[in-house]
Amino acid sequence: MATRSMDGFGRYADPALVIMTSLAEGPKHGYAIIKDVQAMGGPKLGPGTLYGALERLEQRGLVEALPVEDRRR
Protein backbone atom coordinates (compact mmCIF):
# COMPACT_ATOMS: atom_id res chain seq x y z
CA MET A 1 0.00 0.00 0.00
CA ALA A 2 1.36 3.40 -0.93
CA THR A 3 1.79 5.90 1.86
CA ARG A 4 -0.37 8.95 1.36
CA SER A 5 0.20 12.30 2.94
CA MET A 6 -1.57 15.62 2.92
CA ASP A 7 1.74 17.52 3.06
CA GLY A 8 1.11 21.05 1.95
CA PHE A 9 -2.56 20.91 2.95
CA GLY A 10 -2.66 19.64 6.52
CA ARG A 11 -5.63 20.83 8.48
CA TYR A 12 -6.66 23.16 5.64
CA ALA A 13 -7.42 20.32 3.20
CA ASP A 14 -10.95 20.17 1.82
CA PRO A 15 -12.88 17.45 3.69
CA ALA A 16 -14.40 16.13 0.45
CA LEU A 17 -10.94 15.74 -1.09
CA VAL A 18 -9.50 13.77 1.82
CA ILE A 19 -12.66 11.64 2.08
CA MET A 20 -12.42 10.76 -1.62
CA THR A 21 -8.71 9.97 -1.16
CA SER A 22 -9.58 7.62 1.69
CA LEU A 23 -12.36 5.93 -0.29
CA ALA A 24 -10.08 5.40 -3.30
CA GLU A 25 -8.90 2.20 -1.57
CA GLY A 26 -12.44 0.83 -1.35
CA PRO A 27 -15.61 1.03 0.76
CA LYS A 28 -15.20 2.16 4.37
CA HIS A 29 -17.43 3.06 7.27
CA GLY A 30 -17.28 6.50 8.87
CA TYR A 31 -14.89 5.64 11.70
CA ALA A 32 -12.42 4.07 9.24
CA ILE A 33 -12.54 7.20 7.06
CA ILE A 34 -11.86 9.44 10.07
CA LYS A 35 -8.89 7.28 11.15
CA ASP A 36 -7.51 7.12 7.59
CA VAL A 37 -7.70 10.90 7.15
CA GLN A 38 -6.03 11.33 10.54
CA ALA A 39 -3.21 8.96 9.48
CA MET A 40 -2.72 11.00 6.27
CA GLY A 41 -2.25 14.15 8.33
CA GLY A 42 -5.46 15.65 6.97
CA PRO A 43 -7.92 17.87 8.80
CA LYS A 44 -9.66 16.68 11.95
CA LEU A 45 -13.03 15.36 10.84
CA GLY A 46 -15.87 15.25 13.31
CA PRO A 47 -19.01 13.23 12.59
CA GLY A 48 -20.94 16.31 11.43
CA THR A 49 -18.26 17.32 8.95
CA LEU A 50 -17.77 13.76 7.71
CA TYR A 51 -21.41 12.85 7.19
CA GLY A 52 -22.27 16.28 5.77
CA ALA A 53 -19.48 15.95 3.21
CA LEU A 54 -20.50 12.36 2.41
CA GLU A 55 -24.08 13.50 1.84
CA ARG A 56 -22.94 16.22 -0.57
CA LEU A 57 -20.67 13.75 -2.40
CA GLU A 58 -23.57 11.30 -2.68
CA GLN A 59 -25.89 14.02 -4.04
CA ARG A 60 -23.28 14.76 -6.73
CA GLY A 61 -23.07 11.07 -7.63
CA LEU A 62 -19.44 10.76 -6.50
CA VAL A 63 -20.03 8.18 -3.75
CA GLU A 64 -22.75 5.66 -3.07
CA ALA A 65 -23.92 4.49 0.33
CA LEU A 66 -24.00 0.74 0.87
CA PRO A 67 -27.37 -0.84 1.58
CA VAL A 68 -27.82 -1.60 5.28
CA GLU A 69 -27.48 -5.37 4.77
CA ASP A 70 -24.07 -4.89 3.08
CA ARG A 71 -22.56 -2.80 5.87
CA ARG A 72 -20.05 -4.44 8.17
CA ARG A 73 -20.03 -3.99 11.92
N, C-alpha and C positions, 0 to 999 in steps of 0.2 A: 504494500500500500504506500502510495506517495505521501510524503508529509506536506500538509498544506499550512500556509501561514497567512495571516492578514497583515503582514508587515506593510507599513505605509498607510494602513487604514485604522487598525486598532479599534478603539471604542467608537470611532466615528464612522465605521462601515455601515452601510445600509442594511437593516435587518433582512430585507428580502434577498439581497445578494448573498449574505452568509447562509441563510436558510437554504437557498437553491444550491449553494456549494456543498452543504452538508448532505442534501438529498441526492446529489449526483451519484453517490455511492449506492443508492437504493432506498427503499421505503424505511422510514423510521418513525417512532412515536415521539411525542413532544419532548419528553425528558432526554431522550437520546440526541435530539437536535440541539437542545440547550447545552448538553455536555460536549458535543462535537464542536459547536461554535466556541465554547469556552476554551477547548483544547487548541483551537486554531488561533486564539488570541483575539477573537472578534469581540463585538460589544456584548455587554451583559444583557441577556434576554430574560425578561420576566414572562410569566404566562400570558399576560395581557398583550405584550408586544408580539410574542411568538404567535399566538392564535389569531390576533388581528392581522398580522402579516400573512399567515397561512390562508386566512379567509380571502384576503385581497388577491393572493396568488391563484387561489382556486377560482375566483370570479373571472380572472383573466385567462383561465384555461391552462395555466402553467403547472399546476399540481392537481392531483386528484386524491381525495380522501378515500381510504380503504373502507369497504363495507364493514359493519360491526363484527360480523362473523369471521372476517379475515384478520382482524387485529390481534396481535399477540399481547399477552399480559406481561 
